[in-house]
């Protein structure tokens, strides 16, 4: 393959990495770019072909390509899905008030795609307080604990995965962490982290007609189409 015809090896890896993240439910840019490089170079006849670090795209480049792909494939359905996910986030955060919930990730930034979930940070001295609260709400859920090294020290994070129209993931932090915003892996800037009030304001600004109807009637426009799309996708998966 002549990489120059598609903008060079870096551009080819970028596009394939975006396709892998969209079509194969790969969530990590690190994983997607290396899978893409391996697959592209595996097609070469010569075994001497190798990629160099500068051939690998940045996370930001893959994110941009992924967003373009999502827009091309999903179009208007992405906007309907985004609004529905933001309403779900608001309703979830309202039930988690004692833990100062903050919405993060693609639902906060607007960069959702098929397979996206609702990511919420919650803050409590003891993660078990959050787990007990979720249990008291009778939400179907699963708890996982992940240990990582941070600043040279081992740290454990509790995640509560809630089953709903879209998957919801609650990550528990100590109360002091609410003043510290982690940095994004794509641009190095502090992540977007929104309170319930801020998400409501965002819906009013970016989805004015749908938000007005939701506030007036409690109806989420386009819900039937979203559920229908998901059912169609599940049927295709079952036949595969």
Secondary structure, DSSP 4 states (H G I P E B T S, - for coil): --GGGGT-HHHHHHHHHHHHHHHS----HHHHHHHHHHHHHHT-S-TT----GGGSPPHHHHHHHHHHHHHHHHTHHHHHHHHHHHHHHHHHHHHTGGG--EEEHHHHHT---TT--EEEEEE-SSHHHHHHHHHHTT--EEEEEEEEEETTEEEEEEEEEE-SSS-EEEEEE-GGGGG-PPBPTTTSSBPP-B-HHHHHHHHHHHSHHHHHHHHHH---TTHHHHHHHHHHHHHHHHH-
